Amino acid sequence: MRSMEIDRRTFLGLVGAGLLAHWPARGADVVPADAHEPLYLAARLRDGRYEAALVDIGGADRLVVPMPGRGHSFAIDKARKRAVVFGRQPGFFAVAFSLDGAQSPQALPAAPGRHFFGHGVYTPDGALLIATENDFESGRGVLGVYDASAGGGYRRVAEYDSGGIGPHEVVLLRDGRTLCVANGGILTHPDYGKLELNLDTMQPSLAYIDVRTGELLEHVQLPPALHRLSIRHMTLDAAGTVWFGCQYTGPAGDMPALVGRHRRGREPELFAGPQDVLRGMRNYVGSVAADAFGAVIATSSPVGGQVAYWDAASGRCLGTTAMFDGCGVAPHPRGGFLINSGRGELGVAGPGMPLQPVLPASAQLAWDNHFRKV
Amino acid sequence: MLKLTFKRSLVAAFAWAAAGTVAAAQPPADLGRRLVEGYIAPATARLEASARGLGQTLQTWCAKPDAAGAQQVRGQFAELVQAWSGVEFLRFGPLVQDNRFERIFFWPDPRGIVLRQVQGLLAGQAAADARELAGRSVAVQGLPALEYVLYGDDGLLARPGGPGFASACAYAVAVTRNVARVGGELARAWAPGGDYARHFERPAADDPLYRTTQEVAAEAVKALSTGLQFGRDVKLLPVMGKGPDSSQPKRAPFWRSGLTLPAMQAWADGLLGFYRAGGYDFGEDAWIAANVAGELARLRDVFGALSGPVESVLSDGDGYRRLQLAVLLQKNAKDLVDQHMAPALGVTIGFNALDGD
């Protein structure tokens, strides 16, 4: 299988020549959706091509945006029917596009000396786009701040310190003003891909940051014994509390708890679940999502081929669903989750709800880590 | 270039994950024992022994820095580097505990932390003993630091008996003893029946580390696959640049001591030894065994045929082409491991699982 790869230089050339804007949206017949229909975004590899896809609850494509490399996650501005897909780290590209296909996609190349880590958010007023980025020569985690207002053209207008090394996912709290950043703590340099350069001194953290000023409001760390527990992915429960999923870079036999909750002003809490569930996660959480009611948290482990469910009120483990290389999890509107996998499957499952297949495995399709409800 | 490399490997891995219907041979039932006894235990014991040997020689030489002693130091440092190269790719279990990998080999170091910290340490109170050293930054504890102190422009071998020699030499002894200490921990954990080896040798349903022989096989496959990727994407490609004119020899491991190529040779030989120790039987697909072993042996021989410091190899057209061949051989070997050896042993790794994010 060959990939239609567009390398960085070609991509930047396209950007320079204004050609990217004319990329055809494959399957560009955008099916008009009613405003209440649930739609989802995912990056994927299909027929050897990297793309971002907007799909409906049955997994049918509504919009496809080609990408120059493997994508990761999205910033979504539902009110203005737009989104940005970020390149997987070390990502040197992001692409802004409209969810109804009305406008041509716009390339957002990484700033000089920076690359994207794959996640971002819009502010609710649509004025700003925030992206997690690596200032790789100084080994510093930053948030790129982009003008997302009408006519702003996604100009990079500011940069905030992320409060740690290796910022991965960023979410915006319900106040619309406070960002929470998962600083994974892992130092990388794009010359060496994702190779961890500081396993001995990792200091992962959660950083709460004022989106308007960049001020660090609260900085939360796990106990020193867990300094190799990289905090990577997050979601909010019904109360607006941050839930996070971790990846452990220490010895496989340690098996620390990987799922946690943090309430502002308190110590973070970690939930291990039963031993077989913890073991089944294989020291790795690839994605975290809350169900439609914010009452159940799903954490996926493609390494262990297992999605685990957690009661957001108590932290109790509610069960698991097995799916080989299953990683993307997103809320189903009626409760439970849509889950997809690196071998093309899509299904619906949840606590006490056996997996109902939606799309079968396919040799031509691989869903990337994240599945986001618009 | 690196980005492309990773992407290609992902596409390959995708094809492999999708090919879930390949008839799987069983890995040898005693695979873990074969790997421990046939490769891992002797390789880690050699690491410990060579570090101890260098420590003793260094201590004598520090007191009486003569030319014959210097020659012995060079020879034993080379032996230590080669012993380490045969262990370096076993990056699971004991080697990832307690930062042992980083303690021995803090590399790559794109921001020059080793140099900065070692210089700072030498400017202050350098004469740390091994135990004290273990409490310091891992960057000053291992082989890159030792190489710098021995082979730097103002290093011990260049100016034996010069100013600051005694304290810098004492530091070198401390580093060597620290490597011996960490090597000893590895050797004990991996000795047959050792703390880690016994899990690897005897997988069981209730074992916390390895439940089945398949999981042992997955660990072995992963060590080979990621070892080959590390060798190509981290050790070679950043050094080679786009051509001889843009090559960057100082990004190569052990460039100061001129041991880059002997280290690569020992590393490839180690991969081959580790592979052979498994005694894999692919049944009708015996070609897999012949091809994996063949590519690894060719890789070792390409490095073995290159002599001299890495700078001169890179600037010589023929040397550069041979390194390009080494890059290609590593890719072929990795593809064989990922796409043929792994599924033949019933080991599959998914698109997302393979490249965590």
Interface residues (C-beta under 8 A of the other chain):
Chain A: M1 R2 S3 E5 D7 R8 L45 G48 G69 R70 H72 R88 Q89 P90 F92 G118 G139 H189 P190 D191 Y192 G193 K194 L195 L197 L199 D200 T201 Q247 T249 G250 P251 A252 G253 M255 R279 Y284 G286 P302 V303 G305 F324 D325 C327 S341 G342 R343 G344 A361 S362 A363 A366 W367 D368 N369
Chain B: L2 K3 L4 T5 F6 K7 R8 L10 V11 F14 A15 A17 A18 A19 G20 F92 G93 V96 Q97 N99 F101 E102 R103 F106 P108 D109 P110 R111 S137 V138 H199 P208 L209 F230 D233 V234 P238 T348 G350 F351 N352 A353 D355 G356 D357
